[in-house]
Amino acid sequence: MTSTLASSDPLTIDPSRVSVSFLPADGTAPLHVLANGEPEIVDEARASEVIGQPEITIEIDLGIGEESATYWTCDLSHVGLHVSLLFKR
């Protein structure tokens, strides 16, 4: 996957360096789902607990620098997604 920085320098994302974690707002331990491109073994009960919280942060580390960005979204529940799909028709 190639993207472009504001400076027009090409940026290549190496999937083997990407990590993804879910960070609960209650301060409990993060749920790591991808580490350096490899899926983590995830405890389904713990995943359900984390995803069921009213607020979580999804941290995506591309492994290419220290820059960061924030994207806010809402209601990724089954019902929320169903309602969103209804509006897309």
Secondary structure, DSSP 8 states (H G I E B T S, - for coil): -EEE-TT--EEE--GGG-EEEEEETT----EEEEETTEE----HHHHHHHHTSS-EEEEEE-SS-S----------SHHHHHHHHHHT-
